[in-house]
Amino acid sequence: MIKAIGFDFDGTLIMSEGKKSIEMTKVFKERFGVSKGVKQAYEKLVGNGHPRHEKVVKLFDKFIGRKPTKKELEEVEDHFGKHYEKSLNACPLFQCTNVIAEFKKQVDFMFLLSLEEKKEVKKVAKHCGLAK
């Protein structure tokens, strides 16, 4: 009998990197006046094990020519979070919730793994009814 199942949140339960690259482009355009090339540069950083914080630092270096201040990192994080949450007008996990409900009947414990910021994962999970 299987006791537990772990899901890597991004790339398994939710294919969010495309949305994230679009939202990050909006953030850099609105906050710093830069949009050309941001989407492509963000997408090149995907799949390399970099949490979003590191991706933002790399984007700053490439497009702003310096490291971000702590305040700028917080601003990007907050601004991105608002954009990303707004983009979830339809649950991206809708198809998975049926599979998860079936697994839940068969295992004692399920959990999510993610390099994403904990508060962002919680928002998406809550939005889709998977917070528990």
C-alpha positions as CSV (number, residue, x, y, z in Angstrom):
1,M,0.0,0.0,0.0
2,I,1.2,3.5,-0.8
3,K,1.4,5.7,2.3
4,A,2.1,9.1,0.8
5,I,2.3,10.9,-2.6
6,G,4.2,14.1,-3.2
7,F,3.5,16.4,-6.1
8,D,6.0,18.9,-7.5
9,F,3.6,21.8,-7.8
10,D,5.0,23.7,-10.8
11,G,5.3,21.6,-13.9
12,T,3.3,18.7,-12.5
13,L,0.0,19.9,-11.1
14,I,0.2,23.2,-12.7
15,M,1.9,24.4,-15.9
16,S,2.5,27.9,-14.7
17,E,5.8,29.0,-16.2
18,G,4.2,30.4,-19.3
19,K,1.9,32.6,-17.2
20,K,4.7,33.6,-14.9
21,S,6.9,34.8,-17.8
22,I,4.0,37.0,-19.1
23,E,3.3,38.4,-15.6
24,M,7.0,39.0,-14.9
25,T,7.2,40.9,-18.2
26,K,4.3,43.1,-17.0
27,V,6.1,43.7,-13.7
28,F,9.3,44.8,-15.3
29,K,7.5,47.0,-17.8
30,E,5.3,48.7,-15.2
31,R,8.0,49.1,-12.5
32,F,11.1,49.6,-14.5
33,G,10.1,50.5,-18.0
34,V,11.6,47.4,-19.5
35,S,9.7,44.8,-21.5
36,K,11.7,43.8,-24.6
37,G,13.3,40.4,-24.0
38,V,12.1,39.9,-20.5
39,K,9.7,37.0,-21.4
40,Q,12.4,35.1,-23.3
41,A,15.1,35.8,-20.6
42,Y,12.7,34.5,-17.9
43,E,11.9,31.4,-19.9
44,K,15.6,30.6,-20.2
45,L,15.9,30.5,-16.4
46,V,13.0,28.0,-16.1
47,G,13.9,24.4,-15.3
48,N,17.3,25.1,-13.8
49,G,16.2,24.9,-10.2
50,H,16.3,28.6,-9.6
51,P,13.6,30.0,-7.2
52,R,11.9,33.1,-8.4
53,H,14.0,35.3,-6.2
54,E,17.1,34.2,-8.1
55,K,15.4,34.7,-11.4
56,V,14.5,38.3,-10.5
57,V,18.1,39.0,-9.5
58,K,19.4,37.6,-12.8
59,L,16.7,39.6,-14.8
60,F,17.8,42.8,-12.9
61,D,21.4,42.2,-13.8
62,K,20.6,41.7,-17.4
63,F,18.0,44.5,-17.9
64,I,18.8,47.1,-15.2
65,G,22.5,46.4,-15.1
66,R,22.8,46.0,-11.3
67,K,21.6,43.9,-8.4
68,P,18.2,44.9,-7.0
69,T,17.9,46.5,-3.6
70,K,16.0,44.6,-0.9
71,K,13.1,47.1,-1.3
72,E,13.1,46.5,-5.1
73,L,13.0,42.7,-4.6
74,E,10.0,43.1,-2.2
75,E,8.3,45.4,-4.7
76,V,8.8,42.9,-7.5
77,E,7.6,40.1,-5.3
78,D,4.5,41.9,-4.3
79,H,3.7,43.3,-7.7
80,F,4.2,39.9,-9.3
81,G,2.1,38.2,-6.7
82,K,-0.8,40.5,-7.4
83,H,-0.5,40.0,-11.2
84,Y,-0.2,36.2,-10.8
85,E,-3.2,35.9,-8.5
86,K,-5.3,38.0,-10.9
87,S,-4.3,35.7,-13.7
88,L,-5.9,32.7,-11.9
89,N,-9.4,33.7,-12.9
90,A,-9.9,30.0,-13.9
91,C,-8.4,27.3,-11.8
92,P,-5.3,25.8,-13.5
93,L,-5.7,22.6,-11.4
94,F,-9.2,21.8,-12.5
95,Q,-8.3,18.6,-14.3
96,C,-6.0,17.5,-11.6
97,T,-8.5,17.8,-8.7
98,N,-10.3,14.7,-9.8
99,V,-7.1,12.7,-9.9
100,I,-6.1,14.1,-6.5
101,A,-9.5,13.2,-5.0
102,E,-9.0,9.6,-6.2
103,F,-5.5,9.4,-4.8
104,K,-6.8,10.8,-1.5
105,K,-9.0,7.8,-1.1
106,Q,-6.0,5.5,-1.5
107,V,-3.2,7.1,0.6
108,D,-2.7,8.4,4.1
109,F,-0.8,11.6,3.2
110,M,-0.4,13.9,0.2
111,F,1.9,16.9,0.0
112,L,3.1,19.6,-2.4
113,L,6.7,20.5,-3.2
114,S,7.7,23.7,-4.8
115,L,10.7,26.1,-5.2
116,E,8.0,28.8,-5.5
117,E,7.4,31.2,-2.7
118,K,5.3,29.5,0.0
119,K,2.7,32.3,0.0
120,E,2.2,32.0,-3.7
121,V,1.8,28.2,-3.6
122,K,-0.7,28.7,-0.7
123,K,-2.7,31.2,-2.8
124,V,-3.0,28.9,-5.8
125,A,-3.8,25.8,-3.6
126,K,-6.5,27.7,-1.7
127,H,-7.9,29.1,-4.9
128,C,-8.2,25.6,-6.3
129,G,-9.5,24.0,-3.1
130,L,-6.3,22.1,-2.3
131,A,-5.0,24.1,0.6
132,K,-5.6,21.2,3.1
